[in-house]
Amino acid sequence: MMLSTVMEYDRMKKTWLNFHASGIVDDNLSEKIVDSWLKSREMGVDPIEVDLERNSYTDEQLEVFLNKNESIIKIAEPVLEELFCQFSNENLIVTLVDEKFCVLSVQQAKESSMETIFKDLIKPGICFGENIVGTTAFSLCKKTGQIEVVSGYEHYCKEYSNLICVAAPIYDEDKIIAYIGTVSVLKNTSENLKIVLSIMSKMISNSIKRLKVEGELVKKTYLHSLIVDATSEGMLTVDNNGIITFINPAGMRILNVDRSVIGKHITEGVDFEPTILHVLETQEGYTDREFRLESKSGIIHFVKTAIPMRDDKGEMIGVLDIFRSINEVKYMINKMTGAQAKYTIENIVGESSEIQEIKKMIKLAGMNESVVLLQGEIGTGKELIARAIHTYGLRSEGPFIDINCTALPRNSIEGELFGYEEGSFTGTSKGGYPGKFEMANGGTLLLDEITDMPLDIQSKLLRVLRRKSVVRIGGFKEIPIDVRTIVTTNKDLQQMIKEKNFIEDLYYQISVIDIKVPPLRERGYDIELIANHMLEQYNLVNGTQKIISEEVLKIFQTWDWQGNVRELESSIECAYYLCEGNIIEVEHLQNKFNKDVMDSMDCSMLTIRQAEINAVKRALDYANGNVSKAAKLLDIGRNTLYQKIRNYGLEYDGIYKNNKIC
Ligand SMILES: Nc1ncnc2c1ncn2[C@@H]1O[C@H](COP(=O)(O)OP(=O)(O)OP(=O)(O)O)[C@@H](O)[C@H]1O
């Protein structure tokens, strides 16, 4: 309400006096003023004497207060100045207050009448708290959330009865965080002031919003740059003209360049033929494509993804390249797939002179880079020894890659070993496919059962080992390899050479360090050591304390162990599960160790059918009718045993019938 006439002023003065004298409020008074007056009275505000100092800041507090509100002051001050200039004729004070009505900033003309009235009263740090000054434009504005005008005797305190004050809220999202206000003497107030103040408070609110968004953007940009700097993948961007616009630290490391390449054309920035130019031409990107490029400092081999960058309208503005050196990729693969060798000399159990000798050879082989040949029957521990050589050696941090030549179809051995070039035949992945030799780069490659390798591949292998480089199928380029090779065989190599099934030259190439792994039957006391070691593993896992009886150990000593350590391993496993007590006895062993069965088989000539029935019955007897245990003893599956029980009519009401052996 703008009071413009003296009459109105006088009427309002009467209302004010009435209220303070008797507590009665005039019907003409607006509801919000009445509410505010009542509230001010309730809070005990003195309408005559205003003590502004009570709530205001000391000098030290003021410094903290202004620092805390620095950003809003920075945004609002130019607006306050503008407002002050526009209404300079009207003898105004323009002020910014925080949400508790404490003054943050003031604009007022020097030596004006207002300055004389308010000298030192409106200044930063002075608080017009509702509990001190009662009803003001600020307190109404807080309540309504809109611009408010309070004039003359609408103020609760007499001290402001000759003033007109306007206040407008400043919002941050939905919350009022400050107010701008004007104070002037009654007669001087312009009608436009309210409109202008309202616009300016909105301008400040919008600036706060914009700055917040910009702040978020700055934070996001900072986070992005942190990620881009910290990643181990190289990143490089070029604009449409092929000018390098960005490169991250990993990119500089992989390409062996520094930040000075930014601003140069890509052909000047790197010393190899840049593949990114093709993406600029075709505008087509790709994912995880392998590249091997010749540079002045040697071959650069990496996997890379290229992404065309586009603006809002979809126009191409450059290309982003993300790349990783192939060695790092392989290292990661090996790490993730657990292809790293974990076995050491300590994992090889045995004290026999043969094993002592092998342990010495492992150390010797570990200390140099020559090809190692491990010869021995199946299951003697050749792979274990190969892994121990890798772990002991200089390459223990590199990959350990194992390829079993027996397990691979003849026609895929070559590709598996040497890799394919892109497009060498249908189905070859884009960018080609590296072979095991490349994957083992920096580490060890174990070629298991080398004698199962076809002769033509044997000669290729010989070339690879001699030249220390591979050529992928369908390719021409020689790819240098840095690999320690270990080969194993359980066949008689000399015999195979005689029969022309193994290339003699390859034999000389692979047998620089030749380790003969003895069969288990020749290792004497080691058999007991290994058996106990394996049992201990089961005890540890299951929290048991089983031991092997003397009788069983004797049988083990005389057994011929055709399957060597692997056979011993499975015998212990089987016995461990069949033995319900703490001592593994003969009855817990697989059927083949059982003397009675062997004897009964020997004493009379049986038909195969009869022999099988006897074996099934005996196993079921030993296992007290437990089909799972009996199947384990017989080394066949449970379902097969059920089938045999049914076929031979050994069941009774679904349960095994304990017939006497015929
Ligand atoms: N001295 C040993 N101490 C402990 N465990 C051993 C020992 N020798 C072999 N083993 C274990 O016996 C099993 C067979 O060993 P490994 O696979 O190394 O034999 P291999 O000679 O490579 O067999 P194959 O010729 O069939 O490939 C593995 O579980 C291995 O850990």
The ligand as a MOL file (V3000), in Angstrom:
LIG
                    3D

  0  0  0     0  0            999 V3000
M  V30 BEGIN CTAB
M  V30 COUNTS 31 33 0 0 0
M  V30 BEGIN ATOM
M  V30 1 N 56.2470 -83.8010 -7.4100 0
M  V30 2 C 54.9550 -83.4530 -7.3280 0
M  V30 3 N 54.4810 -82.9700 -6.1750 0
M  V30 4 C 53.1970 -82.6350 -6.0500 0
M  V30 5 N 52.2920 -82.7280 -7.0490 0
M  V30 6 C 52.7200 -83.1900 -8.2250 0
M  V30 7 C 54.0640 -83.5650 -8.4310 0
M  V30 8 N 54.1900 -83.9800 -9.6870 0
M  V30 9 C 52.9880 -83.8730 -10.2540 0
M  V30 10 N 52.0850 -83.3780 -9.3800 0
M  V30 11 C 50.6560 -83.2010 -9.6230 0
M  V30 12 O 50.2090 -84.2710 -10.4270 0
M  V30 13 C 49.2950 -83.8230 -11.4420 0
M  V30 14 C 49.8490 -84.1520 -12.8020 0
M  V30 15 O 50.9830 -83.3570 -13.0450 0
M  V30 16 P 51.2590 -82.6590 -14.4710 0
M  V30 17 O 49.9830 -82.2780 -15.1050 0
M  V30 18 O 52.2660 -81.6120 -14.2360 0
M  V30 19 O 51.8510 -83.8680 -15.2170 0
M  V30 20 P 52.2520 -83.9750 -16.7590 0
M  V30 21 O 53.4720 -84.7700 -16.7930 0
M  V30 22 O 52.2760 -82.6130 -17.3510 0
M  V30 23 O 51.0030 -84.7560 -17.3120 0
M  V30 24 P 50.6090 -85.0430 -18.8520 0
M  V30 25 O 51.7770 -85.6700 -19.4980 0
M  V30 26 O 49.4350 -85.9340 -18.7550 0
M  V30 27 O 50.2730 -83.6930 -19.4050 0
M  V30 28 C 49.1220 -82.3600 -11.2280 0
M  V30 29 O 47.9860 -82.1530 -10.4130 0
M  V30 30 C 50.3780 -81.9620 -10.4510 0
M  V30 31 O 50.1460 -80.8490 -9.6340 0
M  V30 END ATOM
M  V30 BEGIN BOND
M  V30 1 1 1 2
M  V30 2 1 2 3
M  V30 3 2 2 7
M  V30 4 2 3 4
M  V30 5 1 4 5
M  V30 6 2 5 6
M  V30 7 1 6 7
M  V30 8 1 6 10
M  V30 9 1 7 8
M  V30 10 2 8 9
M  V30 11 1 9 10
M  V30 12 1 10 11
M  V30 13 1 11 12
M  V30 14 1 11 30
M  V30 15 1 12 13
M  V30 16 1 13 14
M  V30 17 1 13 28
M  V30 18 1 14 15
M  V30 19 1 15 16
M  V30 20 2 16 17
M  V30 21 1 16 18
M  V30 22 1 16 19
M  V30 23 1 19 20
M  V30 24 2 20 21
M  V30 25 1 20 22
M  V30 26 1 20 23
M  V30 27 1 23 24
M  V30 28 2 24 25
M  V30 29 1 24 26
M  V30 30 1 24 27
M  V30 31 1 28 29
M  V30 32 1 28 30
M  V30 33 1 30 31
M  V30 END BOND
M  V30 END CTAB
M  END
